[in-house]
Amino acid sequence: MFSLERGEKPMDDSSPQKEGSQAQAKFNYRLEQAAVFGYLFFACLPALIPEK
């Protein structure tokens, strides 16, 4: 993204950046999965706890 704005060729530094963005995307995906799971867990928590 930034290489295009500076006027450099995108092929110069895209190969190491692509691996980083792939790892970042995988991390963001896991983070999103954990966030959804945590939200569902805490949303169902009051129903799981028996009321006295």
PDB file with SEQRES, HELIX, SHEET and CRYST1 records, atoms N, CA, C and O in Angstrom:
SEQRES   1 A   52  MET PHE SER LEU GLU ARG GLY GLU LYS PRO MET ASP ASP          
SEQRES   2 A   52  SER SER PRO GLN LYS GLU GLY SER GLN ALA GLN ALA LYS          
SEQRES   3 A   52  PHE ASN TYR ARG LEU GLU GLN ALA ALA VAL PHE GLY TYR          
SEQRES   4 A   52  LEU PHE PHE ALA CYS LEU PRO ALA LEU ILE PRO GLU LYS          
HELIX    1 AA1 PHE A    2  GLU A    5  1                                   4    
HELIX    2 AA2 SER A   14  LEU A   48  1                                  35    
CRYST1    1.000    1.000    1.000  90.00  90.00  90.00 P 1           1          
ATOM      1  N   MET A   1       0.830  -1.205   0.000  1.00  0.00           N  
ATOM      2  CA  MET A   1       0.000   0.000   0.000  1.00  0.00           C  
ATOM      3  C   MET A   1       0.866   1.257   0.000  1.00  0.00           C  
ATOM      4  O   MET A   1       0.703   2.136  -0.847  1.00  0.00           O  
ATOM      5  N   PHE A   2       1.796   1.332   0.969  1.00  0.00           N  
ATOM      6  CA  PHE A   2       2.596   2.549   1.090  1.00  0.00           C  
ATOM      7  C   PHE A   2       3.602   2.668  -0.047  1.00  0.00           C  
ATOM      8  O   PHE A   2       3.966   3.776  -0.442  1.00  0.00           O  
ATOM      9  N   SER A   3       4.057   1.522  -0.581  1.00  0.00           N  
ATOM     10  CA  SER A   3       5.053   1.588  -1.655  1.00  0.00           C  
ATOM     11  C   SER A   3       4.450   2.248  -2.891  1.00  0.00           C  
ATOM     12  O   SER A   3       5.157   2.940  -3.624  1.00  0.00           O  
ATOM     13  N   LEU A   4       3.165   2.046  -3.132  1.00  0.00           N  
ATOM     14  CA  LEU A   4       2.528   2.665  -4.292  1.00  0.00           C  
ATOM     15  C   LEU A   4       2.396   4.168  -4.089  1.00  0.00           C  
ATOM     16  O   LEU A   4       2.509   4.937  -5.044  1.00  0.00           O  
ATOM     17  N   GLU A   5       2.157   4.590  -2.853  1.00  0.00           N  
ATOM     18  CA  GLU A   5       1.982   6.024  -2.605  1.00  0.00           C  
ATOM     19  C   GLU A   5       3.301   6.773  -2.755  1.00  0.00           C  
ATOM     20  O   GLU A   5       3.311   7.927  -3.183  1.00  0.00           O  
ATOM     21  N   ARG A   6       4.417   6.129  -2.406  1.00  0.00           N  
ATOM     22  CA  ARG A   6       5.717   6.783  -2.515  1.00  0.00           C  
ATOM     23  C   ARG A   6       6.237   6.763  -3.946  1.00  0.00           C  
ATOM     24  O   ARG A   6       7.247   7.401  -4.243  1.00  0.00           O  
ATOM     25  N   GLY A   7       5.562   6.039  -4.840  1.00  0.00           N  
ATOM     26  CA  GLY A   7       5.984   6.003  -6.232  1.00  0.00           C  
ATOM     27  C   GLY A   7       6.988   4.905  -6.521  1.00  0.00           C  
ATOM     28  O   GLY A   7       7.546   4.863  -7.618  1.00  0.00           O  
ATOM     29  N   GLU A   8       7.238   4.005  -5.560  1.00  0.00           N  
ATOM     30  CA  GLU A   8       8.165   2.909  -5.817  1.00  0.00           C  
ATOM     31  C   GLU A   8       7.441   1.788  -6.556  1.00  0.00           C  
ATOM     32  O   GLU A   8       6.212   1.758  -6.627  1.00  0.00           O  
ATOM     33  N   LYS A   9       8.229   0.873  -7.102  1.00  0.00           N  
ATOM     34  CA  LYS A   9       7.616  -0.273  -7.773  1.00  0.00           C  
ATOM     35  C   LYS A   9       7.039  -1.211  -6.710  1.00  0.00           C  
ATOM     36  O   LYS A   9       7.701  -1.478  -5.707  1.00  0.00           O  
ATOM     37  N   PRO A  10       5.832  -1.708  -6.909  1.00  0.00           N  
ATOM     38  CA  PRO A  10       5.226  -2.600  -5.906  1.00  0.00           C  
ATOM     39  C   PRO A  10       5.962  -3.937  -5.794  1.00  0.00           C  
ATOM     40  O   PRO A  10       5.839  -4.626  -4.781  1.00  0.00           O  
ATOM     41  N   MET A  11       6.728  -4.308  -6.832  1.00  0.00           N  
ATOM     42  CA  MET A  11       7.408  -5.601  -6.791  1.00  0.00           C  
ATOM     43  C   MET A  11       8.667  -5.552  -5.931  1.00  0.00           C  
ATOM     44  O   MET A  11       9.202  -6.599  -5.566  1.00  0.00           O  
ATOM     45  N   ASP A  12       9.155  -4.343  -5.600  1.00  0.00           N  
ATOM     46  CA  ASP A  12      10.422  -4.227  -4.880  1.00  0.00           C  
ATOM     47  C   ASP A  12      10.337  -4.845  -3.484  1.00  0.00           C  
ATOM     48  O   ASP A  12      11.208  -5.620  -3.089  1.00  0.00           O  
ATOM     49  N   ASP A  13       9.293  -4.501  -2.748  1.00  0.00           N  
ATOM     50  CA  ASP A  13       9.236  -4.945  -1.350  1.00  0.00           C  
ATOM     51  C   ASP A  13       7.927  -5.674  -1.043  1.00  0.00           C  
ATOM     52  O   ASP A  13       7.486  -5.706   0.106  1.00  0.00           O  
ATOM     53  N   SER A  14       7.307  -6.260  -2.076  1.00  0.00           N  
ATOM     54  CA  SER A  14       6.013  -6.895  -1.826  1.00  0.00           C  
ATOM     55  C   SER A  14       6.200  -8.329  -1.326  1.00  0.00           C  
ATOM     56  O   SER A  14       5.344  -8.835  -0.600  1.00  0.00           O  
ATOM     57  N   SER A  15       7.306  -9.000  -1.699  1.00  0.00           N  
ATOM     58  CA  SER A  15       7.454 -10.403  -1.325  1.00  0.00           C  
ATOM     59  C   SER A  15       7.618 -10.594   0.184  1.00  0.00           C  
ATOM     60  O   SER A  15       6.939 -11.456   0.742  1.00  0.00           O  
ATOM     61  N   PRO A  16       8.485  -9.834   0.884  1.00  0.00           N  
ATOM     62  CA  PRO A  16       8.514 -10.021   2.341  1.00  0.00           C  
ATOM     63  C   PRO A  16       7.281  -9.444   3.020  1.00  0.00           C  
ATOM     64  O   PRO A  16       6.855  -9.930   4.067  1.00  0.00           O  
ATOM     65  N   GLN A  17       6.715  -8.410   2.421  1.00  0.00           N  
ATOM     66  CA  GLN A  17       5.537  -7.792   3.028  1.00  0.00           C  
ATOM     67  C   GLN A  17       4.330  -8.725   2.927  1.00  0.00           C  
ATOM     68  O   GLN A  17       3.460  -8.718   3.797  1.00  0.00           O  
ATOM     69  N   LYS A  18       4.284  -9.532   1.853  1.00  0.00           N  
ATOM     70  CA  LYS A  18       3.131 -10.404   1.662  1.00  0.00           C  
ATOM     71  C   LYS A  18       3.080 -11.461   2.754  1.00  0.00           C  
ATOM     72  O   LYS A  18       2.007 -11.787   3.261  1.00  0.00           O  
ATOM     73  N   GLU A  19       4.251 -12.001   3.119  1.00  0.00           N  
ATOM     74  CA  GLU A  19       4.272 -13.002   4.186  1.00  0.00           C  
ATOM     75  C   GLU A  19       3.798 -12.382   5.493  1.00  0.00           C  
ATOM     76  O   GLU A  19       3.041 -12.999   6.241  1.00  0.00           O  
ATOM     77  N   GLY A  20       4.245 -11.164   5.764  1.00  0.00           N  
ATOM     78  CA  GLY A  20       3.825 -10.497   6.987  1.00  0.00           C  
ATOM     79  C   GLY A  20       2.337 -10.226   6.987  1.00  0.00           C  
ATOM     80  O   GLY A  20       1.673 -10.403   8.008  1.00  0.00           O  
ATOM     81  N   SER A  21       1.802  -9.794   5.842  1.00  0.00           N  
ATOM     82  CA  SER A  21       0.374  -9.499   5.787  1.00  0.00           C  
ATOM     83  C   SER A  21      -0.431 -10.789   5.894  1.00  0.00           C  
ATOM     84  O   SER A  21      -1.528 -10.801   6.451  1.00  0.00           O  
ATOM     85  N   GLN A  22       0.127 -11.886   5.352  1.00  0.00           N  
ATOM     86  CA  GLN A  22      -0.567 -13.168   5.475  1.00  0.00           C  
ATOM     87  C   GLN A  22      -0.613 -13.597   6.934  1.00  0.00           C  
ATOM     88  O   GLN A  22      -1.648 -14.052   7.420  1.00  0.00           O  
ATOM     89  N   ALA A  23       0.512 -13.454   7.632  1.00  0.00           N  
ATOM     90  CA  ALA A  23       0.544 -13.804   9.051  1.00  0.00           C  
ATOM     91  C   ALA A  23      -0.383 -12.883   9.838  1.00  0.00           C  
ATOM     92  O   ALA A  23      -1.067 -13.320  10.764  1.00  0.00           O  
ATOM     93  N   GLN A  24      -0.400 -11.616   9.464  1.00  0.00           N  
ATOM     94  CA  GLN A  24      -1.278 -10.661  10.135  1.00  0.00           C  
ATOM     95  C   GLN A  24      -2.738 -11.023   9.890  1.00  0.00           C  
ATOM     96  O   GLN A  24      -3.566 -10.927  10.796  1.00  0.00           O  
ATOM     97  N   ALA A  25      -3.054 -11.442   8.662  1.00  0.00           N  
ATOM     98  CA  ALA A  25      -4.432 -11.822   8.351  1.00  0.00           C  
ATOM     99  C   ALA A  25      -4.826 -13.067   9.139  1.00  0.00           C  
ATOM    100  O   ALA A  25      -5.944 -13.164   9.645  1.00  0.00           O  
ATOM    101  N   LYS A  26      -3.894 -14.023   9.238  1.00  0.00           N  
ATOM    102  CA  LYS A  26      -4.185 -15.234  10.005  1.00  0.00           C  
ATOM    103  C   LYS A  26      -4.384 -14.892  11.477  1.00  0.00           C  
ATOM    104  O   LYS A  26      -5.269 -15.437  12.136  1.00  0.00           O  
ATOM    105  N   PHE A  27      -3.543 -13.974  11.992  1.00  0.00           N  
ATOM    106  CA  PHE A  27      -3.673 -13.559  13.388  1.00  0.00           C  
ATOM    107  C   PHE A  27      -4.992 -12.828  13.600  1.00  0.00           C  
ATOM    108  O   PHE A  27      -5.673 -13.056  14.600  1.00  0.00           O  
ATOM    109  N   ASN A  28      -5.360 -11.946  12.663  1.00  0.00           N  
ATOM    110  CA  ASN A  28      -6.624 -11.218  12.778  1.00  0.00           C  
ATOM    111  C   ASN A  28      -7.792 -12.186  12.722  1.00  0.00           C  
ATOM    112  O   ASN A  28      -8.791 -11.994  13.416  1.00  0.00           O  
ATOM    113  N   TYR A  29      -7.678 -13.238  11.895  1.00  0.00           N  
ATOM    114  CA  TYR A  29      -8.746 -14.225  11.796  1.00  0.00           C  
ATOM    115  C   TYR A  29      -8.897 -14.963  13.123  1.00  0.00           C  
ATOM    116  O   TYR A  29     -10.011 -15.163  13.607  1.00  0.00           O  
ATOM    117  N   ARG A  30      -7.770 -15.364  13.705  1.00  0.00           N  
ATOM    118  CA  ARG A  30      -7.837 -16.052  15.000  1.00  0.00           C  
ATOM    119  C   ARG A  30      -8.381 -15.128  16.077  1.00  0.00           C  
ATOM    120  O   ARG A  30      -9.154 -15.547  16.939  1.00  0.00           O  
ATOM    121  N   LEU A  31      -7.966 -13.860  16.018  1.00  0.00           N  
ATOM    122  CA  LEU A  31      -8.437 -12.893  17.009  1.00  0.00           C  
ATOM    123  C   LEU A  31      -9.944 -12.703  16.875  1.00  0.00           C  
ATOM    124  O   LEU A  31     -10.659 -12.604  17.872  1.00  0.00           O  
ATOM    125  N   GLU A  32     -10.420 -12.653  15.625  1.00  0.00           N  
ATOM    126  CA  GLU A  32     -11.855 -12.492  15.399  1.00  0.00           C  
ATOM    127  C   GLU A  32     -12.614 -13.721  15.888  1.00  0.00           C  
ATOM    128  O   GLU A  32     -13.678 -13.596  16.496  1.00  0.00           O  
ATOM    129  N   GLN A  33     -12.062 -14.919  15.621  1.00  0.00           N  
ATOM    130  CA  GLN A  33     -12.699 -16.144  16.101  1.00  0.00           C  
ATOM    131  C   GLN A  33     -12.769 -16.144  17.627  1.00  0.00           C  
ATOM    132  O   GLN A  33     -13.795 -16.497  18.208  1.00  0.00           O  
ATOM    133  N   ALA A  34     -11.673 -15.746  18.270  1.00  0.00           N  
ATOM    134  CA  ALA A  34     -11.651 -15.713  19.733  1.00  0.00           C  
ATOM    135  C   ALA A  34     -12.643 -14.682  20.262  1.00  0.00           C  
ATOM    136  O   ALA A  34     -13.297 -14.909  21.280  1.00  0.00           O  
ATOM    137  N   ALA A  35     -12.752 -13.552  19.571  1.00  0.00           N  
ATOM    138  CA  ALA A  35     -13.682 -12.515  20.018  1.00  0.00           C  
ATOM    139  C   ALA A  35     -15.119 -13.001  19.894  1.00  0.00           C  
ATOM    140  O   ALA A  35     -15.931 -12.782  20.793  1.00  0.00           O  
ATOM    141  N   VAL A  36     -15.436 -13.661  18.782  1.00  0.00           N  
ATOM    142  CA  VAL A  36     -16.798 -14.175  18.592  1.00  0.00           C  
ATOM    143  C   VAL A  36     -17.101 -15.255  19.625  1.00  0.00           C  
ATOM    144  O   VAL A  36     -18.183 -15.274  20.211  1.00  0.00           O  
ATOM    145  N   PHE A  37     -16.137 -16.159  19.846  1.00  0.00           N  
ATOM    146  CA  PHE A  37     -16.351 -17.226  20.821  1.00  0.00           C  
ATOM    147  C   PHE A  37     -16.533 -16.649  22.220  1.00  0.00           C  
ATOM    148  O   PHE A  37     -17.414 -17.079  22.965  1.00  0.00           O  
ATOM    149  N   GLY A  38     -15.690 -15.668  22.576  1.00  0.00           N  
ATOM    150  CA  GLY A  38     -15.807 -15.051  23.890  1.00  0.00           C  
ATOM    151  C   GLY A  38     -17.130 -14.324  24.057  1.00  0.00           C  
ATOM    152  O   GLY A  38     -17.750 -14.377  25.119  1.00  0.00           O  
ATOM    153  N   TYR A  39     -17.561 -13.639  22.990  1.00  0.00           N  
ATOM    154  CA  TYR A  39     -18.831 -12.918  23.068  1.00  0.00           C  
ATOM    155  C   TYR A  39     -19.987 -13.893  23.256  1.00  0.00           C  
ATOM    156  O   TYR A  39     -20.872 -13.663  24.079  1.00  0.00           O  
ATOM    157  N   LEU A  40     -19.976 -14.983  22.489  1.00  0.00           N  
ATOM    158  CA  LEU A  40     -21.047 -15.972  22.627  1.00  0.00           C  
ATOM    159  C   LEU A  40     -21.001 -16.620  24.007  1.00  0.00           C  
ATOM    160  O   LEU A  40     -22.041 -16.886  24.609  1.00  0.00           O  
ATOM    161  N   PHE A  41     -19.778 -16.875  24.510  1.00  0.00           N  
ATOM    162  CA  PHE A  41     -19.644 -17.504  25.817  1.00  0.00           C  
ATOM    163  C   PHE A  41     -20.227 -16.610  26.904  1.00  0.00           C  
ATOM    164  O   PHE A  41     -20.995 -17.069  27.749  1.00  0.00           O  
ATOM    165  N   PHE A  42     -19.854 -15.317  26.876  1.00  0.00           N  
ATOM    166  CA  PHE A  42     -20.349 -14.411  27.911  1.00  0.00           C  
ATOM    167  C   PHE A  42     -21.821 -14.085  27.709  1.00  0.00           C  
ATOM    168  O   PHE A  42     -22.511 -13.726  28.663  1.00  0.00           O  
ATOM    169  N   ALA A  43     -22.313 -14.206  26.472  1.00  0.00           N  
ATOM    170  CA  ALA A  43     -23.735 -13.968  26.230  1.00  0.00           C  
ATOM    171  C   ALA A  43     -24.565 -15.123  26.788  1.00  0.00           C  
ATOM    172  O   ALA A  43     -25.678 -14.923  27.274  1.00  0.00           O  
ATOM    173  N   CYS A  44     -24.006 -16.343  26.713  1.00  0.00           N  
ATOM    174  CA  CYS A  44     -24.736 -17.516  27.208  1.00  0.00           C  
ATOM    175  C   CYS A  44     -24.449 -17.789  28.680  1.00  0.00           C  
ATOM    176  O   CYS A  44     -25.085 -18.657  29.278  1.00  0.00           O  
ATOM    177  N   LEU A  45     -23.512 -17.070  29.269  1.00  0.00           N  
ATOM    178  CA  LEU A  45     -23.117 -17.338  30.648  1.00  0.00           C  
ATOM    179  C   LEU A  45     -24.284 -17.192  31.628  1.00  0.00           C  
ATOM    180  O   LEU A  45     -24.448 -18.065  32.481  1.00  0.00           O  
ATOM    181  N   PRO A  46     -25.102 -16.140  31.554  1.00  0.00           N  
ATOM    182  CA  PRO A  46     -26.224 -16.038  32.503  1.00  0.00           C  
ATOM    183  C   PRO A  46     -27.212 -17.190  32.373  1.00  0.00           C  
ATOM    184  O   PRO A  46     -27.824 -17.589  33.364  1.00  0.00           O  
ATOM    185  N   ALA A  47     -27.377 -17.732  31.166  1.00  0.00           N  
ATOM    186  CA  ALA A  47     -28.309 -18.844  30.987  1.00  0.00           C  
ATOM    187  C   ALA A  47     -27.721 -20.139  31.537  1.00  0.00           C  
ATOM    188  O   ALA A  47     -28.462 -21.029  31.955  1.00  0.00           O  
ATOM    189  N   LEU A  48     -26.406 -20.249  31.539  1.00  0.00           N  
ATOM    190  CA  LEU A  48     -25.771 -21.472  32.028  1.00  0.00           C  
ATOM    191  C   LEU A  48     -25.749 -21.524  33.547  1.00  0.00           C  
ATOM    192  O   LEU A  48     -25.778 -22.606  34.133  1.00  0.00           O  
ATOM    193  N   ILE A  49     -25.697 -20.356  34.189  1.00  0.00           N  
ATOM    194  CA  ILE A  49     -25.658 -20.329  35.650  1.00  0.00           C  
ATOM    195  C   ILE A  49     -27.083 -20.505  36.191  1.00  0.00           C  
ATOM    196  O   ILE A  49     -27.971 -19.711  35.879  1.00  0.00           O  
ATOM    197  N   PRO A  50     -27.292 -21.535  36.991  1.00  0.00           N  
ATOM    198  CA  PRO A  50     -28.642 -21.730  37.558  1.00  0.00           C  
ATOM    199  C   PRO A  50     -28.975 -20.650  38.584  1.00  0.00           C  
ATOM    200  O   PRO A  50     -28.186 -20.360  39.483  1.00  0.00           O  
ATOM    201  N   GLU A  51     -30.142 -20.072  38.430  1.00  0.00           N  
ATOM    202  CA  GLU A  51     -30.550 -19.022  39.373  1.00  0.00           C  
ATOM    203  C   GLU A  51     -31.070 -19.659  40.651  1.00  0.00           C  
ATOM    204  O   GLU A  51     -31.693 -20.720  40.627  1.00  0.00           O  
ATOM    205  N   LYS A  52     -30.800 -18.990  41.773  1.00  0.00           N  
ATOM    206  CA  LYS A  52     -31.242 -19.539  43.053  1.00  0.00           C  
ATOM    207  C   LYS A  52     -32.579 -18.928  43.445  1.00  0.00           C  
ATOM    208  O   LYS A  52     -33.125 -19.261  44.497  1.00  0.00           O  
TER     209      LYS A  52                                                      
END                                                                             
